[in-house]
Amino acid sequence: MAGSIILPNKKKREKNANYVCSYFAKTPTDKPIQRGSWGLEIDQPLYMPPGHPHEVHRSTQASDLALSRCHLRVDWQTLRRLPLSGSVVFNFKALFTPVSDLRAEPYIPGLLAKILGEGKSSLMQYKNTWHVEHVVRPALATWHREQVARGLVPERWEPHTLEESPWYPGWERRWRENQGF
């Protein structure tokens, strides 16, 4: 990148460490912090350090990649600063949802297709979804058209974050069905 300065990994780590320490020092003890981070994965790799054999999937768009191997990964993260010690407790839970399940979730295929197609390039590089987009994006576009045709999504709906975020119409009924209620 012309004109960019790329810091060595050690400097980046030190800068990030200082930022994180400062952030946690200011974190209140009476409120947990929760966030979700998402990505698209082949299969369900829970932990993939540099050099892991699964990492090779991210460097290519395999022409024989089956949609059934593509998953939406959401990491739900919770942080809590303890009141007496000031220590920070961190927890995360990785959830893998087959991308094909999104077909039955009104609005979601259209919303995710827009993010993948129009997302800020720096965000999309960070999300590293390129390796599955050639399979996922056409499926999402098809499912969005199906939802419009079935009247689940208004024809002129412009994809945007849902007011019920992160929920979609009918989520609770579907959730109960999946839980066996």
N, C-alpha and C positions, 0 to 999 in steps of 0.2 A: 504494500500500500504506500503510494507516494505521499510524502509529507507526514507519515505516521511515525511515532516513536513507540517501539515495542520494548517494554521493560523485560528484563530477564526474569525468569520464574521466581528467583529468590526475592527480588525487589517487589514483585507483585504480591507474593505471599506476605512479606513484611507489611506492605501497605494495607492489604486486606486484614491482617491480624490487628493492626492498630485501629482500623475502622470498627472491626467487630468488638474489640475490647471497649472502645469508647461507647459504642451502641449499647452493649450490655450493661455498662456502668450506669447508663441513664434509664434503663428499662425499669418500669415500676414493678413492685413486688405484688401488687394487688390485682394485676390483670395478666392472664396468659396471652401469648401471641400465637395466633394460628394462621397458617397459610397453606395453600395448595400449589404445587408445581407440577406441570404436565409435560408429557413428551410422547412420542410414538416409538414403539420398539418392535423388533422382530422377536417373537417368542416372549419369554418373561425373565430377562436377566435382572436379578435383584441387585447384584453388586458387580461392577465391571471396571476394575482398575486398569490403568494404561497397560497395554500389552496383553490383556485378556483375549483369549481366542474368539470370543463373541464380538469383539471390537471390529473385526474385519468386515462385518455386515454393514457398518456405517460408511465404508469407503466405496461402496458400489450399489448400483440399482440392479439387483438380480432379476433377469427377465423371467425367471421361473418362480418368483416369489408369490406364494399363495396368500390371498387376503386373510385366510384363516390363521396365518402366523403373525398377523399385525395386531398389536394391542395399543390401546391408550393407557399410558401409565400415569397415575396421579400419586404424588407423594404428599400426604397430609402431614404437615409438620407442626409441632406444638413446642413452644418454649415457655418456661416459667422461671422467673428469678425468685429464689427462696428468700424469705424476709430476714432470717437471722444470719445466715452465712453469706448471703449474696451470691451463692452458687447458682448456676443456670442448669436447669434440667431440660434436656432436649429429647424429644421422642418423634419418630416418624413411622408412618405406615405406608407401604407401597401397595397400591391397588392396581391390578391389571384387568382391563375390560377389553374383551375382543372387539375390534373395530366394527365387526359385523353387528354387534348389539346396538350400535348407534342408529341403525336403520329404523328401529322402533321408537326412537326418542324424537318427538316433534321438535323442529327448529335446529337441533344439534348438528345434523349433517351440513345444513346450509351455513351455520355459524363457523364450524370447523373448516369447511371448504374455503370460506372467505379469509380466515386467518392464515391458512396455508398458502393461499394464492396472493394475498395482499399484505401479509404481515411485514412489518419493518424488517429489512434485510438483516440487521444486526441481531434482532430477536430470533429470526428463523435460523441464523447460523448457530446461535447459542442453543436453540432447541434441537438442532441437528436432526431434522425430520426428513431430509432429502432422500435418504436411503429407502424410504417406504412410500414417498409421495406419488411415485409413478403408478402404484397400485391403489393407494388410499384415495387420492383426489378424484379419480373417475368414479369410484364407488360412491363417495360422498355426494358428488354432483347428481348421480342417478337417483340416490335415495332422496335427495332434496326435491327433485322433480316429482318423484312418486308421492311425497308428502303433500306437495302443492296440488297434484292431481286428485288426491284423496280428500282434500279439504282440511288437512291437519295444519297446514301452514297457509296463510293468505297469499294469493298469487303475487302481489306486489310487495311482499314483506322484504324489507332491506335488512340483511343480517346485522344484528347488534346484540350486545349483552342483554340477556333477558332480565326483566324487572324482578323476577323470582329467583334470580341467580343464586346458586348454581342449579336451580331446579327447572324442569320443563313441565308443561301440562301433562298430567297423568303419571307423574313420577312415583307418587305414593302407591297408587294401585299396582303399578309394575313392580315396585320394590316389595310389596306384600306378597305378590305372586311368587317372586323369586325366593322369598324367605319361607314360603309354604304356608302362609296365613290364609 
